[in-house]
Amino acid sequence: MSQTAPAAPSSSARVMTIIAFVLGAIGLIFFPIVFGPVGAVLGFIGLAKGDRLGLWAGIFCIAATIAGIALSYAVYSNM
């Protein structure tokens, strides 16, 4: 029985994961309903391509979307 090491993530997977984190951070402040889901999708695509950090990017983007919507509601309801 030969065991092989898990494949290293491709550079495109890592780029998608990094972009997902950036979009999640942007989505926390600006247009969370747009940037958050796009970031989550990119994070999960990065996960599917082999970057394990993509899972955390997707989860972060979902949380950032929810927090961004709540923050937007709080700001606009107090105007």
Secondary structure, DSSP 8 states (H G I E B T S, - for coil): ----------HHHHHHHHHHHHHHHHHHHS-HHHHHHHHHHHHHHHHHTT-THHHHHHHHHHHHHHHHHHHHHHHHHT-
